[in-house]
Amino acid sequence: MSEDVQDPFADKMTAHDDGNVENKMDHAHSKSIPPPINCELVIRRLAEIEDEIASRGIEDLLKEKEALRKALKDAMTRSKSEEEYDETSNHEAVLMQRFSDSWDLPVFEKMLTPAQRKRYLIKSVSEGAVKDGIKNGDLSRGRLESKGAVAKVQGSLALYVRERKADGESDEGPHQRSGLRFGVNW
């Protein structure tokens, strides 16, 4: 590849001092088995951390922080103030306009070779919009399933770490119980 042409995959590689080049994506797709751990000790430590968070009231502080941030943003937006400063804490609040890319798909598609179209273009369904359509009655989940438009597929495993319920207590689903949840891909 000539030096004046940028490698589109350069950001996926890391050059090391010894001259070796490592593909960063190798780690993300590695199928190597992690070393064995003592599950009981890990569960115990997770429970200790959860208890510590609850005893310190961190969850309430995080909720308060988010409520205060929302109130501050609303007030600054209403007053058209881009910056506020507190001398005591030496902290500032700054409203900044964010930007994202807006693609013109037909124009972009015409610029690409067939191989590039396969790499860069994906046809997909807006799942959030479909869920809203089912919720408001515009779409029918049953009809979509019966016509083959949608099917349940097995996803990644989710790990829930929570206090075990005593016999006879409510048997809620795992998504309804309190506790920690970790997405684990195997």
mmCIF file of the C-alpha atoms, coordinates in Angstrom:
data_MODEL
# 
_entry.id   MODEL 
# 
loop_
_atom_site.group_PDB 
_atom_site.id 
_atom_site.type_symbol 
_atom_site.label_atom_id 
_atom_site.label_alt_id 
_atom_site.label_comp_id 
_atom_site.label_asym_id 
_atom_site.label_entity_id 
_atom_site.label_seq_id 
_atom_site.pdbx_PDB_ins_code 
_atom_site.Cartn_x 
_atom_site.Cartn_y 
_atom_site.Cartn_z 
_atom_site.occupancy 
_atom_site.B_iso_or_equiv 
_atom_site.pdbx_formal_charge 
_atom_site.auth_seq_id 
_atom_site.auth_comp_id 
_atom_site.auth_asym_id 
_atom_site.auth_atom_id 
_atom_site.pdbx_PDB_model_num 
ATOM 1   C CA . MET A 1 1   ? 0.000   0.000   0.000  1.00 0.00 ? 1   MET A CA 1 
ATOM 2   C CA . SER A 1 2   ? 1.418   3.397   -0.923 1.00 0.00 ? 2   SER A CA 1 
ATOM 3   C CA . GLU A 1 3   ? 2.065   5.922   1.822  1.00 0.00 ? 3   GLU A CA 1 
ATOM 4   C CA . ASP A 1 4   ? -0.370  8.502   0.419  1.00 0.00 ? 4   ASP A CA 1 
ATOM 5   C CA . VAL A 1 5   ? -3.340  6.108   0.795  1.00 0.00 ? 5   VAL A CA 1 
ATOM 6   C CA . GLN A 1 6   ? -4.701  5.694   4.314  1.00 0.00 ? 6   GLN A CA 1 
ATOM 7   C CA . ASP A 1 7   ? -5.309  2.193   5.585  1.00 0.00 ? 7   ASP A CA 1 
ATOM 8   C CA . PRO A 1 8   ? -9.011  2.097   6.618  1.00 0.00 ? 8   PRO A CA 1 
ATOM 9   C CA . PHE A 1 9   ? -8.203  -0.559  9.221  1.00 0.00 ? 9   PHE A CA 1 
ATOM 10  C CA . ALA A 1 10  ? -5.181  1.203   10.760 1.00 0.00 ? 10  ALA A CA 1 
ATOM 11  C CA . ASP A 1 11  ? -7.103  2.099   13.926 1.00 0.00 ? 11  ASP A CA 1 
ATOM 12  C CA . LYS A 1 12  ? -7.649  -1.628  14.517 1.00 0.00 ? 12  LYS A CA 1 
ATOM 13  C CA . MET A 1 13  ? -3.893  -2.295  14.752 1.00 0.00 ? 13  MET A CA 1 
ATOM 14  C CA . THR A 1 14  ? -1.315  -1.501  17.439 1.00 0.00 ? 14  THR A CA 1 
ATOM 15  C CA . ALA A 1 15  ? 2.400   -1.149  16.687 1.00 0.00 ? 15  ALA A CA 1 
ATOM 16  C CA . HIS A 1 16  ? 4.709   -2.260  19.486 1.00 0.00 ? 16  HIS A CA 1 
ATOM 17  C CA . ASP A 1 17  ? 8.245   -1.022  20.206 1.00 0.00 ? 17  ASP A CA 1 
ATOM 18  C CA . ASP A 1 18  ? 9.671   -4.393  19.186 1.00 0.00 ? 18  ASP A CA 1 
ATOM 19  C CA . GLY A 1 19  ? 8.302   -3.906  15.657 1.00 0.00 ? 19  GLY A CA 1 
ATOM 20  C CA . ASN A 1 20  ? 5.428   -6.382  16.008 1.00 0.00 ? 20  ASN A CA 1 
ATOM 21  C CA . VAL A 1 21  ? 1.948   -5.351  14.930 1.00 0.00 ? 21  VAL A CA 1 
ATOM 22  C CA . GLU A 1 22  ? -1.005  -6.656  16.902 1.00 0.00 ? 22  GLU A CA 1 
ATOM 23  C CA . ASN A 1 23  ? -4.585  -6.812  15.692 1.00 0.00 ? 23  ASN A CA 1 
ATOM 24  C CA . LYS A 1 24  ? -6.701  -5.178  18.439 1.00 0.00 ? 24  LYS A CA 1 
ATOM 25  C CA . MET A 1 25  ? -9.727  -7.160  17.307 1.00 0.00 ? 25  MET A CA 1 
ATOM 26  C CA . ASP A 1 26  ? -8.010  -10.464 18.182 1.00 0.00 ? 26  ASP A CA 1 
ATOM 27  C CA . HIS A 1 27  ? -8.742  -9.801  21.859 1.00 0.00 ? 27  HIS A CA 1 
ATOM 28  C CA . ALA A 1 28  ? -12.403 -8.996  21.242 1.00 0.00 ? 28  ALA A CA 1 
ATOM 29  C CA . HIS A 1 29  ? -12.992 -12.235 19.366 1.00 0.00 ? 29  HIS A CA 1 
ATOM 30  C CA . SER A 1 30  ? -10.693 -14.482 21.344 1.00 0.00 ? 30  SER A CA 1 
ATOM 31  C CA . LYS A 1 31  ? -12.157 -17.869 22.177 1.00 0.00 ? 31  LYS A CA 1 
ATOM 32  C CA . SER A 1 32  ? -9.520  -18.719 24.758 1.00 0.00 ? 32  SER A CA 1 
ATOM 33  C CA . ILE A 1 33  ? -10.871 -20.102 28.015 1.00 0.00 ? 33  ILE A CA 1 
ATOM 34  C CA . PRO A 1 34  ? -10.315 -17.789 30.990 1.00 0.00 ? 34  PRO A CA 1 
ATOM 35  C CA . PRO A 1 35  ? -8.475  -19.222 33.995 1.00 0.00 ? 35  PRO A CA 1 
ATOM 36  C CA . PRO A 1 36  ? -10.679 -20.999 36.562 1.00 0.00 ? 36  PRO A CA 1 
ATOM 37  C CA . ILE A 1 37  ? -11.938 -18.942 39.483 1.00 0.00 ? 37  ILE A CA 1 
ATOM 38  C CA . ASN A 1 38  ? -13.500 -19.775 42.818 1.00 0.00 ? 38  ASN A CA 1 
ATOM 39  C CA . CYS A 1 39  ? -17.128 -18.880 42.075 1.00 0.00 ? 39  CYS A CA 1 
ATOM 40  C CA . GLU A 1 40  ? -18.149 -18.852 45.734 1.00 0.00 ? 40  GLU A CA 1 
ATOM 41  C CA . LEU A 1 41  ? -15.470 -16.287 46.579 1.00 0.00 ? 41  LEU A CA 1 
ATOM 42  C CA . VAL A 1 42  ? -16.432 -14.088 43.637 1.00 0.00 ? 42  VAL A CA 1 
ATOM 43  C CA . ILE A 1 43  ? -20.135 -14.260 44.561 1.00 0.00 ? 43  ILE A CA 1 
ATOM 44  C CA . ARG A 1 44  ? -19.266 -13.451 48.172 1.00 0.00 ? 44  ARG A CA 1 
ATOM 45  C CA . ARG A 1 45  ? -17.194 -10.429 47.115 1.00 0.00 ? 45  ARG A CA 1 
ATOM 46  C CA . LEU A 1 46  ? -19.945 -9.199  44.794 1.00 0.00 ? 46  LEU A CA 1 
ATOM 47  C CA . ALA A 1 47  ? -22.430 -9.476  47.673 1.00 0.00 ? 47  ALA A CA 1 
ATOM 48  C CA . GLU A 1 48  ? -20.038 -7.529  49.935 1.00 0.00 ? 48  GLU A CA 1 
ATOM 49  C CA . ILE A 1 49  ? -19.701 -4.794  47.322 1.00 0.00 ? 49  ILE A CA 1 
ATOM 50  C CA . GLU A 1 50  ? -23.484 -4.611  46.874 1.00 0.00 ? 50  GLU A CA 1 
ATOM 51  C CA . ASP A 1 51  ? -23.942 -4.351  50.661 1.00 0.00 ? 51  ASP A CA 1 
ATOM 52  C CA . GLU A 1 52  ? -21.295 -1.603  50.833 1.00 0.00 ? 52  GLU A CA 1 
ATOM 53  C CA . ILE A 1 53  ? -22.994 0.374   48.074 1.00 0.00 ? 53  ILE A CA 1 
ATOM 54  C CA . ALA A 1 54  ? -26.341 0.041   49.844 1.00 0.00 ? 54  ALA A CA 1 
ATOM 55  C CA . SER A 1 55  ? -24.906 0.974   53.280 1.00 0.00 ? 55  SER A CA 1 
ATOM 56  C CA . ARG A 1 56  ? -23.177 4.093   51.959 1.00 0.00 ? 56  ARG A CA 1 
ATOM 57  C CA . GLY A 1 57  ? -26.274 5.264   50.115 1.00 0.00 ? 57  GLY A CA 1 
ATOM 58  C CA . ILE A 1 58  ? -24.384 5.594   46.857 1.00 0.00 ? 58  ILE A CA 1 
ATOM 59  C CA . GLU A 1 59  ? -27.445 4.700   44.793 1.00 0.00 ? 59  GLU A CA 1 
ATOM 60  C CA . ASP A 1 60  ? -29.373 7.601   46.346 1.00 0.00 ? 60  ASP A CA 1 
ATOM 61  C CA . LEU A 1 61  ? -26.439 9.931   45.701 1.00 0.00 ? 61  LEU A CA 1 
ATOM 62  C CA . LEU A 1 62  ? -26.260 8.860   42.052 1.00 0.00 ? 62  LEU A CA 1 
ATOM 63  C CA . LYS A 1 63  ? -30.010 9.464   41.650 1.00 0.00 ? 63  LYS A CA 1 
ATOM 64  C CA . GLU A 1 64  ? -29.678 12.879  43.303 1.00 0.00 ? 64  GLU A CA 1 
ATOM 65  C CA . LYS A 1 65  ? -26.701 13.734  41.086 1.00 0.00 ? 65  LYS A CA 1 
ATOM 66  C CA . GLU A 1 66  ? -28.641 12.886  37.926 1.00 0.00 ? 66  GLU A CA 1 
ATOM 67  C CA . ALA A 1 67  ? -31.704 14.857  39.117 1.00 0.00 ? 67  ALA A CA 1 
ATOM 68  C CA . LEU A 1 68  ? -29.495 17.881  39.888 1.00 0.00 ? 68  LEU A CA 1 
ATOM 69  C CA . ARG A 1 69  ? -27.729 17.633  36.516 1.00 0.00 ? 69  ARG A CA 1 
ATOM 70  C CA . LYS A 1 70  ? -31.099 17.520  34.730 1.00 0.00 ? 70  LYS A CA 1 
ATOM 71  C CA . ALA A 1 71  ? -32.405 20.502  36.721 1.00 0.00 ? 71  ALA A CA 1 
ATOM 72  C CA . LEU A 1 72  ? -29.210 22.486  36.044 1.00 0.00 ? 72  LEU A CA 1 
ATOM 73  C CA . LYS A 1 73  ? -29.319 21.708  32.321 1.00 0.00 ? 73  LYS A CA 1 
ATOM 74  C CA . ASP A 1 74  ? -32.995 22.701  32.131 1.00 0.00 ? 74  ASP A CA 1 
ATOM 75  C CA . ALA A 1 75  ? -32.337 25.972  33.999 1.00 0.00 ? 75  ALA A CA 1 
ATOM 76  C CA . MET A 1 76  ? -29.300 26.858  31.857 1.00 0.00 ? 76  MET A CA 1 
ATOM 77  C CA . THR A 1 77  ? -31.224 26.035  28.674 1.00 0.00 ? 77  THR A CA 1 
ATOM 78  C CA . ARG A 1 78  ? -34.201 28.176  29.708 1.00 0.00 ? 78  ARG A CA 1 
ATOM 79  C CA . SER A 1 79  ? -31.933 31.126  30.629 1.00 0.00 ? 79  SER A CA 1 
ATOM 80  C CA . LYS A 1 80  ? -29.821 30.607  27.476 1.00 0.00 ? 80  LYS A CA 1 
ATOM 81  C CA . SER A 1 81  ? -26.700 30.459  29.659 1.00 0.00 ? 81  SER A CA 1 
ATOM 82  C CA . GLU A 1 82  ? -23.836 28.497  28.104 1.00 0.00 ? 82  GLU A CA 1 
ATOM 83  C CA . GLU A 1 83  ? -21.611 28.534  31.192 1.00 0.00 ? 83  GLU A CA 1 
ATOM 84  C CA . GLU A 1 84  ? -22.035 28.752  34.977 1.00 0.00 ? 84  GLU A CA 1 
ATOM 85  C CA . TYR A 1 85  ? -19.253 28.754  37.572 1.00 0.00 ? 85  TYR A CA 1 
ATOM 86  C CA . ASP A 1 86  ? -19.100 28.028  41.325 1.00 0.00 ? 86  ASP A CA 1 
ATOM 87  C CA . GLU A 1 87  ? -16.097 29.717  42.963 1.00 0.00 ? 87  GLU A CA 1 
ATOM 88  C CA . THR A 1 88  ? -16.307 27.667  46.168 1.00 0.00 ? 88  THR A CA 1 
ATOM 89  C CA . SER A 1 89  ? -15.928 24.283  44.468 1.00 0.00 ? 89  SER A CA 1 
ATOM 90  C CA . ASN A 1 90  ? -14.038 25.623  41.439 1.00 0.00 ? 90  ASN A CA 1 
ATOM 91  C CA . HIS A 1 91  ? -16.368 23.609  39.203 1.00 0.00 ? 91  HIS A CA 1 
ATOM 92  C CA . GLU A 1 92  ? -18.133 24.842  36.108 1.00 0.00 ? 92  GLU A CA 1 
ATOM 93  C CA . ALA A 1 93  ? -21.142 23.745  34.111 1.00 0.00 ? 93  ALA A CA 1 
ATOM 94  C CA . VAL A 1 94  ? -20.832 24.182  30.365 1.00 0.00 ? 94  VAL A CA 1 
ATOM 95  C CA . LEU A 1 95  ? -23.512 23.502  27.778 1.00 0.00 ? 95  LEU A CA 1 
ATOM 96  C CA . MET A 1 96  ? -21.982 22.341  24.515 1.00 0.00 ? 96  MET A CA 1 
ATOM 97  C CA . GLN A 1 97  ? -23.786 21.470  21.323 1.00 0.00 ? 97  GLN A CA 1 
ATOM 98  C CA . ARG A 1 98  ? -22.989 17.914  20.283 1.00 0.00 ? 98  ARG A CA 1 
ATOM 99  C CA . PHE A 1 99  ? -22.874 16.800  16.683 1.00 0.00 ? 99  PHE A CA 1 
ATOM 100 C CA . SER A 1 100 ? -23.314 13.480  14.979 1.00 0.00 ? 100 SER A CA 1 
ATOM 101 C CA . ASP A 1 101 ? -22.966 12.395  11.372 1.00 0.00 ? 101 ASP A CA 1 
ATOM 102 C CA . SER A 1 102 ? -26.019 12.314  9.151  1.00 0.00 ? 102 SER A CA 1 
ATOM 103 C CA . TRP A 1 103 ? -25.523 10.029  6.177  1.00 0.00 ? 103 TRP A CA 1 
ATOM 104 C CA . ASP A 1 104 ? -27.247 10.290  2.809  1.00 0.00 ? 104 ASP A CA 1 
ATOM 105 C CA . LEU A 1 105 ? -27.510 6.582   2.113  1.00 0.00 ? 105 LEU A CA 1 
ATOM 106 C CA . PRO A 1 106 ? -28.242 6.732   -1.648 1.00 0.00 ? 106 PRO A CA 1 
ATOM 107 C CA . VAL A 1 107 ? -25.287 9.098   -2.248 1.00 0.00 ? 107 VAL A CA 1 
ATOM 108 C CA . PHE A 1 108 ? -22.972 7.040   -0.024 1.00 0.00 ? 108 PHE A CA 1 
ATOM 109 C CA . GLU A 1 109 ? -24.044 3.759   -1.646 1.00 0.00 ? 109 GLU A CA 1 
ATOM 110 C CA . LYS A 1 110 ? -23.289 5.089   -5.154 1.00 0.00 ? 110 LYS A CA 1 
ATOM 111 C CA . MET A 1 111 ? -19.738 5.958   -4.048 1.00 0.00 ? 111 MET A CA 1 
ATOM 112 C CA . LEU A 1 112 ? -18.929 2.424   -2.867 1.00 0.00 ? 112 LEU A CA 1 
ATOM 113 C CA . THR A 1 113 ? -17.694 -0.619  -4.713 1.00 0.00 ? 113 THR A CA 1 
ATOM 114 C CA . PRO A 1 114 ? -19.689 -3.849  -4.245 1.00 0.00 ? 114 PRO A CA 1 
ATOM 115 C CA . ALA A 1 115 ? -17.070 -5.118  -1.761 1.00 0.00 ? 115 ALA A CA 1 
ATOM 116 C CA . GLN A 1 116 ? -17.286 -1.873  0.203  1.00 0.00 ? 116 GLN A CA 1 
ATOM 117 C CA . ARG A 1 117 ? -21.088 -2.073  0.263  1.00 0.00 ? 117 ARG A CA 1 
ATOM 118 C CA . LYS A 1 118 ? -20.800 -5.476  1.915  1.00 0.00 ? 118 LYS A CA 1 
ATOM 119 C CA . ARG A 1 119 ? -18.402 -4.059  4.523  1.00 0.00 ? 119 ARG A CA 1 
ATOM 120 C CA . TYR A 1 120 ? -20.074 -0.755  5.322  1.00 0.00 ? 120 TYR A CA 1 
ATOM 121 C CA . LEU A 1 121 ? -23.806 -1.074  4.688  1.00 0.00 ? 121 LEU A CA 1 
ATOM 122 C CA . ILE A 1 122 ? -26.184 -3.024  6.877  1.00 0.00 ? 122 ILE A CA 1 
ATOM 123 C CA . LYS A 1 123 ? -29.925 -3.332  6.393  1.00 0.00 ? 123 LYS A CA 1 
ATOM 124 C CA . SER A 1 124 ? -31.603 -3.459  9.784  1.00 0.00 ? 124 SER A CA 1 
ATOM 125 C CA . VAL A 1 125 ? -34.882 -3.027  11.602 1.00 0.00 ? 125 VAL A CA 1 
ATOM 126 C CA . SER A 1 126 ? -35.355 -0.335  14.239 1.00 0.00 ? 126 SER A CA 1 
ATOM 127 C CA . GLU A 1 127 ? -36.244 -2.622  17.143 1.00 0.00 ? 127 GLU A CA 1 
ATOM 128 C CA . GLY A 1 128 ? -37.205 0.259   19.418 1.00 0.00 ? 128 GLY A CA 1 
ATOM 129 C CA . ALA A 1 129 ? -39.678 1.620   16.864 1.00 0.00 ? 129 ALA A CA 1 
ATOM 130 C CA . VAL A 1 130 ? -41.144 -1.854  16.285 1.00 0.00 ? 130 VAL A CA 1 
ATOM 131 C CA . LYS A 1 131 ? -41.582 -2.380  20.056 1.00 0.00 ? 131 LYS A CA 1 
ATOM 132 C CA . ASP A 1 132 ? -43.369 0.976   20.227 1.00 0.00 ? 132 ASP A CA 1 
ATOM 133 C CA . GLY A 1 133 ? -45.542 -0.068  17.263 1.00 0.00 ? 133 GLY A CA 1 
ATOM 134 C CA . ILE A 1 134 ? -46.498 -3.300  19.027 1.00 0.00 ? 134 ILE A CA 1 
ATOM 135 C CA . LYS A 1 135 ? -47.175 -1.433  22.272 1.00 0.00 ? 135 LYS A CA 1 
ATOM 136 C CA . ASN A 1 136 ? -49.448 1.154   20.608 1.00 0.00 ? 136 ASN A CA 1 
ATOM 137 C CA . GLY A 1 137 ? -51.270 -1.474  18.510 1.00 0.00 ? 137 GLY A CA 1 
ATOM 138 C CA . ASP A 1 138 ? -49.924 -0.401  15.115 1.00 0.00 ? 138 ASP A CA 1 
ATOM 139 C CA . LEU A 1 139 ? -48.177 -3.788  14.758 1.00 0.00 ? 139 LEU A CA 1 
ATOM 140 C CA . SER A 1 140 ? -49.054 -7.266  16.036 1.00 0.00 ? 140 SER A CA 1 
ATOM 141 C CA . ARG A 1 141 ? -46.312 -9.435  17.515 1.00 0.00 ? 141 ARG A CA 1 
ATOM 142 C CA . GLY A 1 142 ? -48.351 -12.576 16.747 1.00 0.00 ? 142 GLY A CA 1 
ATOM 143 C CA . ARG A 1 143 ? -48.831 -11.618 13.111 1.00 0.00 ? 143 ARG A CA 1 
ATOM 144 C CA . LEU A 1 144 ? -45.161 -10.710 12.728 1.00 0.00 ? 144 LEU A CA 1 
ATOM 145 C CA . GLU A 1 145 ? -44.149 -14.105 14.181 1.00 0.00 ? 145 GLU A CA 1 
ATOM 146 C CA . SER A 1 146 ? -46.683 -16.084 12.122 1.00 0.00 ? 146 SER A CA 1 
ATOM 147 C CA . LYS A 1 147 ? -45.496 -14.464 8.873  1.00 0.00 ? 147 LYS A CA 1 
ATOM 148 C CA . GLY A 1 148 ? -41.833 -15.120 9.753  1.00 0.00 ? 148 GLY A CA 1 
ATOM 149 C CA . ALA A 1 149 ? -40.866 -11.454 10.114 1.00 0.00 ? 149 ALA A CA 1 
ATOM 150 C CA . VAL A 1 150 ? -39.485 -12.017 13.614 1.00 0.00 ? 150 VAL A CA 1 
ATOM 151 C CA . ALA A 1 151 ? -38.362 -14.961 15.710 1.00 0.00 ? 151 ALA A CA 1 
ATOM 152 C CA . LYS A 1 152 ? -36.814 -15.337 19.145 1.00 0.00 ? 152 LYS A CA 1 
ATOM 153 C CA . VAL A 1 153 ? -33.123 -16.204 18.899 1.00 0.00 ? 153 VAL A CA 1 
ATOM 154 C CA . GLN A 1 154 ? -30.845 -17.148 21.735 1.00 0.00 ? 154 GLN A CA 1 
ATOM 155 C CA . GLY A 1 155 ? -28.639 -14.282 22.834 1.00 0.00 ? 155 GLY A CA 1 
ATOM 156 C CA . SER A 1 156 ? -25.685 -14.038 25.151 1.00 0.00 ? 156 SER A CA 1 
ATOM 157 C CA . LEU A 1 157 ? -25.933 -15.324 28.685 1.00 0.00 ? 157 LEU A CA 1 
ATOM 158 C CA . ALA A 1 158 ? -26.778 -12.875 31.439 1.00 0.00 ? 158 ALA A CA 1 
ATOM 159 C CA . LEU A 1 159 ? -25.391 -13.414 34.930 1.00 0.00 ? 159 LEU A CA 1 
ATOM 160 C CA . TYR A 1 160 ? -27.520 -12.259 37.870 1.00 0.00 ? 160 TYR A CA 1 
ATOM 161 C CA . VAL A 1 161 ? -25.925 -12.053 41.307 1.00 0.00 ? 161 VAL A CA 1 
ATOM 162 C CA . ARG A 1 162 ? -28.499 -11.449 44.027 1.00 0.00 ? 162 ARG A CA 1 
ATOM 163 C CA . GLU A 1 163 ? -29.554 -12.548 47.449 1.00 0.00 ? 163 GLU A CA 1 
ATOM 164 C CA . ARG A 1 164 ? -31.285 -15.901 47.357 1.00 0.00 ? 164 ARG A CA 1 
ATOM 165 C CA . LYS A 1 165 ? -34.985 -15.833 48.226 1.00 0.00 ? 165 LYS A CA 1 
ATOM 166 C CA . ALA A 1 166 ? -36.249 -18.115 50.990 1.00 0.00 ? 166 ALA A CA 1 
ATOM 167 C CA . ASP A 1 167 ? -38.787 -20.799 50.074 1.00 0.00 ? 167 ASP A CA 1 
ATOM 168 C CA . GLY A 1 168 ? -42.270 -19.363 49.697 1.00 0.00 ? 168 GLY A CA 1 
ATOM 169 C CA . GLU A 1 169 ? -41.125 -15.853 48.795 1.00 0.00 ? 169 GLU A CA 1 
ATOM 170 C CA . SER A 1 170 ? -42.172 -14.196 45.576 1.00 0.00 ? 170 SER A CA 1 
ATOM 171 C CA . ASP A 1 171 ? -40.921 -16.009 42.487 1.00 0.00 ? 171 ASP A CA 1 
ATOM 172 C CA . GLU A 1 172 ? -40.353 -13.015 40.208 1.00 0.00 ? 172 GLU A CA 1 
ATOM 173 C CA . GLY A 1 173 ? -38.434 -13.308 36.979 1.00 0.00 ? 173 GLY A CA 1 
ATOM 174 C CA . PRO A 1 174 ? -34.702 -12.564 37.080 1.00 0.00 ? 174 PRO A CA 1 
ATOM 175 C CA . HIS A 1 175 ? -35.198 -9.241  35.304 1.00 0.00 ? 175 HIS A CA 1 
ATOM 176 C CA . GLN A 1 176 ? -37.557 -8.070  38.058 1.00 0.00 ? 176 GLN A CA 1 
ATOM 177 C CA . ARG A 1 177 ? -35.386 -8.858  41.064 1.00 0.00 ? 177 ARG A CA 1 
ATOM 178 C CA . SER A 1 178 ? -32.879 -6.471  42.495 1.00 0.00 ? 178 SER A CA 1 
ATOM 179 C CA . GLY A 1 179 ? -29.230 -7.325  42.254 1.00 0.00 ? 179 GLY A CA 1 
ATOM 180 C CA . LEU A 1 180 ? -26.273 -7.061  39.954 1.00 0.00 ? 180 LEU A CA 1 
ATOM 181 C CA . ARG A 1 181 ? -26.468 -8.142  36.343 1.00 0.00 ? 181 ARG A CA 1 
ATOM 182 C CA . PHE A 1 182 ? -23.503 -8.819  34.115 1.00 0.00 ? 182 PHE A CA 1 
ATOM 183 C CA . GLY A 1 183 ? -23.650 -9.639  30.425 1.00 0.00 ? 183 GLY A CA 1 
ATOM 184 C CA . VAL A 1 184 ? -21.323 -12.576 29.893 1.00 0.00 ? 184 VAL A CA 1 
ATOM 185 C CA . ASN A 1 185 ? -20.586 -13.792 26.390 1.00 0.00 ? 185 ASN A CA 1 
ATOM 186 C CA . TRP A 1 186 ? -19.344 -17.349 26.053 1.00 0.00 ? 186 TRP A CA 1 
# 
